[in-house]
Amino acid sequence: MGISELREGGFDRGTGTVPFPRDGLGRDLVRRGVISGADAALADLVRRRCDTSLDRVLLSEGLAREEDLLAAHARRLEARRIDAGTLAAMAPVETGLDPRALLRHGALVLRDAQGEPRIVSDGAESLAPLRAALPADLARARNLVAPRAAVQARIAELHRDALRDMAAARPDESESCRGWGAQARARLRLTCAAMAGICALCIVFPVAVFGVLAAWAVLTLVVAAGLKIAAFVAATGTPGVVPPLPVPGVPLPRVSILVPLFRETEIAHALVARLTRLTYPKCLLDVILVLEEEDRLTQETLATIDLPPWIRPVIVPDGQPRTKPRAMNYALDFCEGEIVGIFDAEDAPDPDQITQVARRFKSAPCDLACLQGVLDYYNPRQNWLARCFTIEYATWFRTMMPGMARLGLALPLGGTTLYMRRDVLESLGGWDAHNVTEDADLGFRLARHGWRTGMIGSVTEEEANCRPWAWVKQRSRWLKGYMTTYLVHMRSPRRLRAQLGARQFWGFQAHFVSAVSQVLLAPVLWSFWLVLPGLPHPLDGVLARGTMVGIGVLFLTVEAINMLIHAQAVSGRRHRHLVAWVPTMHFYAPLAAVAAYKALYELIFKPFFWDKTAHGLSVAARGRRRSDGGFDLAGIKLEPGHEGL
């Protein structure tokens, strides 16, 4: 709840229903004419309801400037205030502390012009925990006050190499694929030998090889169909998700949102406009736009936007691998929230989504470490590919994932609308910077360490990839990541089974093995269509005709089951128009087969290559282009004070 909502509820300037604030900062600002007494009292009321600091409320509500708050903290601490230029000129003092801890505290130790050590921070928060960790001679150092962003930028500059390297290697190596780089030659030799052996077998025993592949394709088809039917039954038998209610007497937590951006100049303005629609108290919201150092165009685009104080950019130093998870690992230590969420550049979340997430975490058992929201598309009518992609997503996020959660299986997470307890995320080492589906990998690392993931009914709309080659590139990255995740977690099957338990272990096998096998062996399965009209088949001399027909009927039955599940997933009011397009999903599948072979090639030769998804291909993703070259953001409701977007 913000000040504007309090005023609408009757807590207005002239009512006298709000007492004068007792907070020292508020009294100081009122005496100096920075804010009115009524605004200070309202801000103090918001502070107590949200369990946050008064300066965060004043800054987020636009009632005070950062300069005024820094000056007030300097007076309170009897400290000197310095600007970013002075901060950059001061010499660093070696403290022996992890630079990530300095980033979290927003403070560092520097020497002033007289050579005396000084602790520099924005003065807003107590530095007692930091002083306790410092050597005795530094713990007694006096304060200097500077903007938090400038302090963190100085820390990042001084510890650039260490922070960059740690971002690339945060998880334990036993649960990461980063060691593959050192084994590239051995892996290539082994792969070439295996391919030569397979080719030789195909030449000498073509029918036998085809028969083995067909048997595996049929087996994984049955497994995949069984998992899908079980998830469908579990999902349809589950009551609808009821939005969580507020817990009396329990304040909402501070939430940080990471939004990785790379070459997103087309949709940057619309992104910020969508973020301003979030109704979560802005004094508890910390949105970080994660930018790559070499991406000057996106940095320049954001520099033209008047960002609200609760949205800030963090620039990731260039390094390898240049992936989204490495960027998020780097930005994680800049976060201020106890919950960390992920949005993609083209996302349009429900305005009350973070409120639902925060309430759910507050009322949930302690083992619930992650919440996954529903992803949907806002451009399903753009073309046939967008329609099919929307049907697939509706099936996955509205049927399969809720059903798998109901069955007690570990969930391969989606890369956005994802919220985690920060302490749990840090205990796992963040994301694997070398895994190109870091979300699916994180879902199983959470499960391996005893944490649970839940689903929440709030929806985030994003842009359906509506161009064939862009779709193939995106899907090949996902499939390569699936293959990588499976190989990493199956290094020690016994340990994995002990950590997951039998149900989740076999669920892991069923999902990953069948998902990858089905797209790689799709041409083998398609060959059984030849049997139904009586055409010759490569296995005619091996299997009886009745068996061949039975496999063909099985394939046809599974296709019918898939159609029914797809139709049910889009039967709601929003996507009912897509039911007529469900039969065409069979023609959508060949694209996945193309992507699978691209993924297999890259797994061998370029395992860490991140094939970036192009965003802003639809008008809905970025607003309509005006005649002057800008974007018309009509229809996106902005907060007061940010109409300049």
PyMOL commands that set and color helices and strands:
alter all, ss='L'
color gray80, all
select helices_A, chain A and resi 3-8+24-31+37-50+54-60+66-77+84-89+99-105+128-133+136-139+148-158+160-168+173-175+178-204+206-236+268-275+282-284+296-303+324-332+353-363+384-406+422-427+438-448+468-489+493-520+522-530+545-569+576-605+619-622
alter helices_A, ss='H'
color red, helices_A
select strands_A, chain A and resi 80-81+91-92+108-111+117-121+142-145+255-261+285-292+311-316+339-342+348-349+368-377+418-421+452-462+624-625+631-632
alter strands_A, ss='S'
color yellow, strands_A
deselect
rebuild
show_as cartoon
